Amino acid sequence: MKITVYQAKGGAGKTPIATNIALDREYAIGTNDPNNLFETFIPDDRFIEVDAGEPFPTIPDGIDFIFDLAGAMSKNAYSITSALLQSDLVLVPIHEEVKSLHGGVRTLRELSRLSGFTAPVYVVATKLKKTKHDSSDDCTEWQSYQTIERWVRGGGFEQPIIPLKLSTAFDAVFEREMSIADISAADPLARHSFKEVLRQFPAIYDIIDELTHAEQEQRIRA
């Protein structure tokens, strides 16, 4: 399974999502961000870094890999297009900041126009916050989620939207160089603090597992 986490605007939560998946599922990871932190805790045999204008190598079938992409798509952004065109799944994080909303819709539009791109795309509504105007405990009822949904649907896109609550869990991933699940297993206080994200993040894994199973079934039939 090859996954890309991509959004044209930074700050939407791409890297925390990609890192948590890589650590939880032992995926190899690739990035075009020269300021990444991966080389400090991802083993060399599971890490690739390329320049923005350099294509990623073709990842062989059977290797689980996640691309964490920085920057925006352009005719010279070969790192981005090379990752997208070999991906089995693309996650587009968007949060309720105007630049992120614009960037997220722009990213969905770019993907819809990318020649040869066929992977399923899911939106991840990140950094969701409950305000005094939100009476429900359901994140999908919060104004922050509904704003993201409104922008996505208003842009003409029907991709499923996965909610992720704002949480210090994603900072802890880098501080402790462990996945959220592993941190929570080792620390009961963290398990309590991160309980909502621990409940929400598996929705991403359900999608990965479903696509992986479908891919395996296709190989068997072939």
N, C-alpha and C positions, 0 to 999 in steps of 0.2 A: 504494500500500500504506500502510495506517494501522496503526500498532502502538502498544500501550499497555504500559508497564512499571509494574506496580502490586503493592504489598503493603501491607496495613494497618499493619504495624509498620515503623518506620524502621530504617536500618542494615543492610538485607539486601543492598545493592548495586544498588538500582534505578538511581540516577543514573549510575554508571560504565557500566553496560550500555547505557542509553539514549544516553549521550554517545558511546560508542565506535561504536554503530550510526550515529548522526547524522553523525559525522565521516567514518567509512569509506564510507558510502553517500550522503553529501550530502543527508540528510533534513532537512527543517525540523523544529523541535522546539517543543513547548509544555509549560508547567509551571504548576502552581498553588502552587508553593513560593516565597514572597516572598524567601527567603534563597538563591535559586539563583545560580549563577555564570555562567550561559549568556550573559548580555548582555555579558560581557567578551570573549567570543571567537566567539560565533555571530552572523553578520550579521543586522541588523535585519529584513531581508526573509525570514529563515528562522527567526524566533523570535516566539513568542506567550506572554505571561504573563497569567493571569487570577487573580482572587481565588477562594478555595475555594468560595464560594457563588455564583460566576458561571459560567455554562456556557461551554464553548469554542465558538467559531463552528464551523459545519459546514465541514469541509475538503473542497474540491471533489475529485471523482474525478480521478485522474491525478496528484495531488500526493502525493509520498512524505512521510509525516509520522510523528513519534513523540511520544507523550505520556509525560512523566515525572511521575508523580502522587505527591503527598504527602498524608498524612492517611488517614482511614478513611471508608468509605462511610456516609452517613446521608441522611435525607430532605432535608437542606439542602445536601448536598455535590454541587451541580449540576456542578461542574467534573469530578468523578470519573465520574458517570454519563454525562455528555455525551460524555466521551472514550471510555468503554467501549462505548457503544452505536453509535459510528461506527467502531470498530476492526475490522480484519481479522484481527488476531492479538493475543493478550495473553500476556505473559511475567510469571510470578510468581516472583521470586527468594526463596529461603529459605535461611538458614544454620543451623548447628547450635547456636544459642543458644535457650534455652527460649522467650523472648518472640517470637523470630522464627519458631520452629516453631508456636507458638500462632497468631501473626498470619498465617502462611502458610495454615494450615488454615482459619482464619476467612475469609481472602480467597477461597479456593477455594469455600467454602460460600456466601459472598455472591454470587459470580459465578454459581453454580448456581441461585440464586434470583432473579437480576435479570431482570425482565420485559423481553422483547424482545432479550435478549443472546444472540447465536448464534456469536460468534467462537471459533475453536479456542484452547485454553489450554494452555500448556506451563509446567512448573515448571523453574526454573534453580537447581540446588543450588550455592550460592556459598560462597566462603571455605573450600573443602575443604582440610583439613590431614592430612598423613600423620603418624601417631604411632608409637611404638615397638611398638605392638600390630599395626600394619599391615605385612604382609610383602610385599604386592604393590605394583607401581608403577601399577597400574590404579586410578584414583580411585574408580571405582564399587565397588571392593572395600574401600575404607576405611570405618572406623567412622562418620566424619562424614557420608559420603554415605548409608550404610545407615540412619543415624538419621533423616535427612530422608526417605528413602524409606519407612521404617516409619511415620512420622507421616502422610505423605500417604496411603499405602495404608490405614492404620488409620482415617483420616478418611473412608474410602469413596471415594477418588478414584483414578482410573486414568490420569491425565495422564502423558505422557512426561516424564522428568526428565533435563535436560541438565547434565552436571557442569562446574563451573568451579573450578579450583584457586585457593587464596589466592595472590595475587601483587601485588607492588608495581607491576605494569603498570597497574593501574587508577588508582593515585595519579599515575603519570606522565602519564596522559591529561590531567589537569587542570594539572599542573605545566608541561607542554610544549604543551598545547592542540593535541594531535595524536592521531590514533587509534593504537592499539597497533601495528597493521601499519605505519603510516607512521613511527612512532618506530623500530621494528625495522629498517625499510629504510634509515634514515639512520644507525643506530648498531649496529654488529656486536655490541657487548657487550650491548646491550639485547636484540638478537635472540636471543642465547644465553640470557639470563636469563628472557626471556618465552616461551621455546619451547613450554612446555606449554600456556599460554593461547592462543598462536598456533595450536596444533593443535586446541584445544577450541572456541574461539569460532566458527569457521566452521560448526559444527553449527547455530548459530542462523541463520546466513546461508543454509544449505541449506533450512531451513524457510521463511524469507522468500522465497527464490527459487522454491520449489515452489508456495507460495501465490500469488505474483505471476504465475507461469506459468498456473496454474489460472484466475486472475481474468482474464487476457488472453484465454485460450481461451473463457471464458464470454462476454466482450464480443464476440468474433468471431462466435460462434454466434448471439448476440442480434441 
